[in-house]
């Protein structure tokens, strides 16, 4: 398969004010799941049938993050969120269009982000997928209150997007959806859940660091920040010991 890569100027950065968003990108109607998983491991993401890797001049603050699901343990706060949502029914199926899901996404876009959306945009962003994708639906009784889109790959899952009914914000459905995706990855025998990008100076991204152990793609190497911090601290203690001697 031959893929033609383009450089794109996407306008204002969606994460940091005053920054511009540039990327390498290509579009394809179908991509082998193994190929996309390999691309994920070097920092690519996708939006609909567009695949991209950020290439912003003078900025490298978007850092890919993934959770090692088989070692993951919930924090006390995450356990409370899990318990708070045990009355929800979660189902999943291959991605497809339905009016109820589209209506929830529309409402979420307006209420959360202040942006209108069209059915065509919804199809392009979340329904038209070049890889195997599922929709995870979160229902309270007969009411749909959340939807997650997840790519299912050979050795990992990749979280694409999550939308929810803001009437239920106290349930922390965004956190709960990641917990359920981690559970699903384990059940499917996958090793990682990719969470997209983490940006240190973007408050909206801070929740991603709460899922441990996780790894960050730094200088094209997946690094465990906790282990690295411990190693640096150990080295620092060793140096201090020598100075004291």
C-alpha positions as CSV (number, residue, x, y, z in Angstrom):
1,X,0.0,0.0,0.0
2,X,1.3,3.4,-1.0
3,X,0.3,6.4,1.2
4,X,1.0,10.0,0.2
5,X,2.0,12.2,3.1
6,X,1.2,15.9,3.1
7,X,2.3,18.8,5.4
8,X,-0.8,20.7,6.7
9,X,-1.4,24.0,8.5
10,X,-4.5,23.3,10.5
11,X,-4.9,26.8,12.0
12,X,-5.0,27.6,15.7
13,X,-3.9,25.0,18.2
14,X,-6.9,23.3,19.9
15,X,-4.9,23.0,23.2
16,X,-2.7,26.0,23.7
17,X,-3.6,29.7,23.0
18,X,-1.4,31.5,20.6
19,X,0.0,28.4,19.0
20,X,-0.4,27.1,15.5
21,X,-1.2,23.5,14.6
22,X,0.9,21.8,11.9
23,X,1.0,18.2,11.0
24,X,2.0,15.5,8.6
25,X,-1.2,13.9,7.3
26,X,-2.7,11.4,4.8
27,X,-6.2,10.2,4.1
28,X,-7.3,6.6,3.2
29,X,-10.6,4.8,3.0
30,X,-9.1,1.7,4.6
31,X,-6.0,1.0,6.6
32,X,-4.8,-2.4,7.9
33,X,-5.2,-2.4,11.7
34,X,-1.5,-3.6,12.2
35,X,-0.3,-0.6,10.1
36,X,-2.3,1.9,12.2
37,X,-1.1,0.3,15.4
38,X,2.5,0.7,14.2
39,X,1.7,4.4,13.3
40,X,0.3,4.9,16.8
41,X,3.5,3.8,18.4
42,X,5.4,6.6,16.6
43,X,2.9,9.3,17.4
44,X,0.2,9.2,14.7
45,X,-3.5,9.7,15.5
46,X,-6.6,9.7,13.3
47,X,-9.7,11.8,12.8
48,X,-12.2,9.9,10.6
49,X,-10.2,8.8,7.6
50,X,-7.5,11.3,8.1
51,X,-4.3,10.2,9.9
52,X,-1.8,12.7,11.2
53,X,1.3,13.3,13.3
54,X,1.9,16.7,14.8
55,X,4.8,18.8,13.5
56,X,4.3,22.2,15.0
57,X,7.2,24.6,14.6
58,X,9.0,25.3,17.9
59,X,6.6,23.2,19.9
60,X,6.6,19.6,21.1
61,X,4.1,19.8,23.9
62,X,1.6,17.2,22.5
63,X,2.9,13.9,23.9
64,X,1.3,10.6,23.1
65,X,0.2,8.7,26.2
66,X,-0.9,5.0,26.7
67,X,-1.9,3.0,29.7
68,X,-0.4,-0.4,30.5
69,X,-3.8,-2.1,31.2
70,X,-2.6,-5.3,32.7
71,X,-0.7,-3.5,35.5
72,X,-3.4,-0.8,36.1
73,X,-4.9,-0.4,39.5
74,X,-7.7,2.1,40.3
75,X,-7.0,4.9,42.7
76,X,-9.4,5.6,45.6
77,X,-11.1,8.4,43.5
78,X,-11.4,6.1,40.5
79,X,-13.0,3.4,42.7
80,X,-15.6,5.9,43.8
81,X,-16.4,6.8,40.2
82,X,-16.6,3.2,39.3
83,X,-19.1,2.5,42.2
84,X,-21.1,5.6,41.3
85,X,-21.8,4.3,37.8
86,X,-22.6,0.6,38.5
87,X,-26.2,1.2,37.7
88,X,-25.3,1.9,34.0
89,X,-25.6,-0.7,31.3
90,X,-22.8,-0.6,28.8
91,X,-23.0,-2.2,25.3
92,X,-20.7,-2.0,22.3
93,X,-21.0,-2.8,18.6
94,X,-19.3,-1.8,15.3
95,X,-19.5,1.9,14.6
96,X,-22.7,2.9,12.8
97,X,-25.0,5.9,12.5
98,X,-28.1,6.2,14.6
99,X,-30.2,9.3,15.4
100,X,-30.1,8.9,19.2
101,X,-26.3,8.9,19.2
102,X,-26.0,11.8,16.8
103,X,-28.4,13.8,18.9
104,X,-26.3,13.2,22.1
105,X,-23.2,14.2,20.2
106,X,-24.8,17.4,18.9
107,X,-26.0,18.4,22.4
108,X,-22.6,17.7,23.9
109,X,-20.8,19.7,21.2
110,X,-23.0,22.8,21.9
111,X,-23.1,22.5,25.7
112,X,-19.4,21.5,26.2
113,X,-17.6,23.3,23.4
114,X,-20.1,25.9,22.2
115,X,-19.8,24.6,18.6
116,X,-22.6,23.6,16.3
117,X,-22.1,20.4,14.2
118,X,-23.8,18.9,11.2
119,X,-24.6,15.3,10.3
120,X,-21.9,15.4,7.6
121,X,-19.3,16.5,10.1
122,X,-20.4,13.8,12.5
123,X,-20.0,11.1,9.8
124,X,-16.6,12.5,8.8
125,X,-15.3,12.7,12.3
126,X,-16.7,9.6,14.1
127,X,-18.7,7.3,11.8
128,X,-16.4,7.0,8.7
129,X,-13.5,5.0,10.0
130,X,-10.6,3.4,8.1
131,X,-9.9,0.9,10.8
132,X,-12.0,-1.4,13.1
133,X,-14.0,0.8,15.4
134,X,-16.6,0.2,18.0
135,X,-19.1,2.5,19.8
136,X,-19.5,1.9,23.6
137,X,-22.9,3.1,24.7
138,X,-23.6,4.0,28.4
139,X,-27.3,3.8,29.3
140,X,-29.2,4.7,32.5
141,X,-32.3,2.6,32.1
142,X,-33.6,3.4,28.6
143,X,-31.7,6.7,28.4
144,X,-28.5,7.0,26.5
145,X,-26.2,9.3,28.5
146,X,-22.7,8.6,27.0
147,X,-20.9,7.2,24.0
148,X,-17.3,6.3,23.4
149,X,-15.6,5.6,20.1
150,X,-12.7,3.1,20.4
151,X,-10.4,1.6,17.7
152,X,-9.8,-2.1,18.2
153,X,-6.3,-3.1,17.1
154,X,-4.3,-6.3,17.4
155,X,-2.4,-5.4,20.6
156,X,-4.1,-2.4,21.9
157,X,-7.3,-0.3,22.0
158,X,-7.2,3.4,21.0
159,X,-9.7,5.8,22.6
160,X,-11.0,8.1,19.9
161,X,-13.6,10.3,21.5
162,X,-16.2,10.4,24.3
163,X,-19.4,12.4,24.5
164,X,-21.9,12.5,27.3
165,X,-25.1,14.2,28.6
166,X,-23.8,17.1,30.8
167,X,-26.9,16.6,33.0
168,X,-24.9,13.7,34.5
169,X,-21.6,15.5,35.0
170,X,-21.4,14.6,38.7
171,X,-20.9,10.9,37.6
172,X,-17.5,11.8,36.1
173,X,-18.4,9.9,32.9
174,X,-15.2,10.8,31.1
175,X,-13.2,9.1,33.8
176,X,-15.6,6.2,34.0
177,X,-15.3,5.7,30.2
178,X,-11.6,5.3,30.4
179,X,-11.9,2.8,33.3
180,X,-14.4,0.8,31.1
181,X,-12.1,0.9,28.1
182,X,-9.2,-0.3,30.3
183,X,-11.4,-3.2,31.4
184,X,-12.4,-4.0,27.8
185,X,-8.8,-4.0,26.7
186,X,-7.9,-6.5,29.5
187,X,-10.9,-8.7,28.5
188,X,-9.8,-8.6,24.9
189,X,-6.2,-9.6,25.8
190,X,-4.7,-6.2,24.7
191,X,-1.7,-4.7,26.4
192,X,-2.3,-1.0,26.0
193,X,-5.0,1.7,25.9
194,X,-3.9,4.7,23.8
195,X,-5.4,7.9,25.2
196,X,-4.3,10.3,22.4
197,X,-2.2,13.3,23.5
198,X,-1.3,14.7,26.9
199,X,-0.3,18.4,27.0
200,X,1.3,19.5,30.3
201,X,0.0,23.1,30.1
202,X,-3.6,22.1,29.1
203,X,-5.8,21.6,32.1
204,X,-8.3,19.7,30.1
205,X,-5.7,17.0,29.5
206,X,-4.5,16.6,33.1
207,X,-6.9,13.7,33.9
208,X,-4.9,11.4,31.6
209,X,-2.0,11.2,34.0
210,X,-4.3,9.7,36.7
211,X,-4.3,6.3,34.9
212,X,-1.2,4.5,36.1
213,X,1.1,3.0,35.0
214,X,1.2,5.0,31.8
215,X,3.9,5.7,29.2
216,X,4.7,8.9,27.3
217,X,6.2,9.0,23.9
218,X,9.3,11.2,24.4
219,X,11.9,11.6,21.6
220,X,10.3,8.6,19.9
221,X,10.8,6.4,22.9
222,X,7.9,5.1,25.1
223,X,9.0,6.1,28.7
224,X,7.4,5.4,32.1
225,X,7.6,8.9,33.8
226,X,7.3,7.4,37.3
227,X,10.2,4.9,36.7
228,X,12.3,7.6,35.0
229,X,11.7,10.0,37.9
230,X,12.7,7.3,40.4
231,X,15.8,6.5,38.4
232,X,16.7,10.2,38.3
233,X,16.1,10.5,42.0
234,X,18.3,7.5,42.7
235,X,21.1,8.9,40.6
236,X,20.7,12.2,42.4
237,X,21.0,10.5,45.8
238,X,24.1,8.7,44.6
239,X,25.7,11.9,43.5
240,X,24.8,13.5,46.8
241,X,26.3,10.6,48.7
242,X,29.6,11.0,46.8
243,X,29.6,14.7,47.6
244,X,29.1,14.1,51.3
245,X,32.0,11.6,51.2
